[in-house]
Amino acid sequence: MTTWSLRRRPGRTLGLLLLVVLGFLVLRRLDWSTLAPLWLRHRQLGLQAKGWNFMLEDSTFWIFGGSIHYFRVPREYWRDRLLKMKACGLNTLTTYVPWNLHEPERGKFDFSGNLDLEAFVLMAAEIGLWVILRPGPYICSEMDLGGLPSWLLQDPGMRLRTTYKGFTEAVDLYFDHLMSRVVPLQYKRGGPIIAVQVENEYGSYNKDPAYMPYVKKALEDRGIVELLLTSDNKDGLSKGIVQGVLATINLQSTHELQLLTTFLFNIQGTQPKMVMEYWTGWFDSWGGPHNILDSSEVLKTVSAIVDAGSSINLYMFHGGTNFGFMNGAMHFHDYKSDVTSYDYDAVLTEAGDYTAKYMKLRDFFGSISGIPLPPPPDLLPKMPYEPVTPVLYLSLWDALKYLGEPIKSEKPINMENLPVNGGNGQSFGYILYETSITSSGILSGHVHDRGQVFVNTVSIGFLDYKTTKIAIPLIQGYTVLRILVENRGRVNYGENIDDQRKGLIGNLYLNDSPLKKFRIYSLDMKKSFFQRFGLDKWSSLPETPTLPAFFLGSLSISSTPCDTFLKLEGWEKGVVFINGQNLGRYWNIGPQKTLYLPGPWLGSGINQVIVFEETMAGPALQFTETPHLGRNQYIK
């Protein structure tokens, strides 16, 4: 092998040095922009606010957007929903980014599977949609704690959505990770993200004037270079303005449109108008009515917004589902938790089917697009499978011995401060408190959100926000007092988000004396929770099961699995798990009466079905082709 030595060829050394110097002089004179790929040379300016118009590079640009949240839609259906958006005549996707799902434990990030934000954004680009990203850190979105991770509440002095050091340090670490994924997806880097929202509806919270400038700087310092926006409703618009950030508005009526656009003009002068959230429907709460908004009213308002020269984003275009325990709650006068379905009476149904709103809006946007719209994709098939009768059962009391040693504490510990999950506490699910008592009397305490009280294994009632006291009957001998507490969803909007710790809050009193020596079980009902219950741990279903309990059955499918809706007639309140996937909560007080079960979560053959029921078990689980809402769906 020939080896080269510069020491043996001094002339070559001199020649190389001259080439380096000459190359440096030449490169200094080059226009580096010409070295960028052709497809990037035309991406210099991005989305801009110029006068009354948005401009994308040198062309006037109207934002016709729609919201779809990737974390509320099975990944296998992302493409279907995005194609339906494109076929409706929209050109921009908007989505929130939920911090609590992406960083479930401090410093441990999850962007896999259904949380693969980058894959979702790139799929939108492939389909021909621009993207407006809404990364928070707070997003509201009818999510538990507005998308903030519950481990923040381990700090007793925590002040969320402020420049409190404990909060901003956590945001900084999260943004360090998140923005490293987002920055390459920006328009000027060749991606589809044309704008980024700074926080969410902060004007209606407005507890720290330094906070919004902090979030703006946190985004910019990490490489966000696209147009920045804020988004506020009528309650917060006057206080949500940030210097150097374009303000947009959230509303549902033409009356609000006139008021808010006039106000915006007075505040920020001649700027493009945008309705960041035109609410195409509304969310539902357990025990309340199902909210609907007539399709003709939607078309009338959308037409008025566009006629007024405003860009628009439909919130929601497709709502999807609050799978698992991700739903939020409201607590103004009364505590009201959101249902599992995030159907929202949106443009597409919870299962992605067409509605009258879709057909009318497709005609409207098609009439102003100037080019033929792509054909809408075919509807996905639904299947009314045969009922499933549970055959095995495990009472909660029998299950406790398989959960390992309980946490022992002199006083009750709230859910967020339990020493579990690597010191991050418990985010979702249930928590069981046990202690011994020797007398009857009045039990009192603060339970967040709903606690079923047992003497030994007998249920004697519930404690919640309204009922803070309950009579304990006289029972002879050794008595175990148990309280099964459910986190029904942390508040996602309002001034009391700092007070969203769950479980028993403070002491529990019997006849005004604090009870001591608690045994506490974390019942988070993650996949790992059920792995402790092998088939040998279950018993045959008795005629009168002891509740609460887990019920096990199987759904047999011989063909390609399809979407279906699970109907729980005769059951009262609980949670359903299919093949380890948490479908969410059911409750017979309504308005939701069925749970959406996506076909991709089923397999050909035997599918495992587990129901956790709190108070009253039904005979079987039924499956239907139609959801609980009875919405008019259109078949292509």
Summary of the structure (lengths in Angstrom):
residues: 636
radius of gyration: 28.0
end to end distance: 71.6
largest distance: 105.5
contacts: 2111
relative contact order: 0.11
helix: 28%
strand: 30%
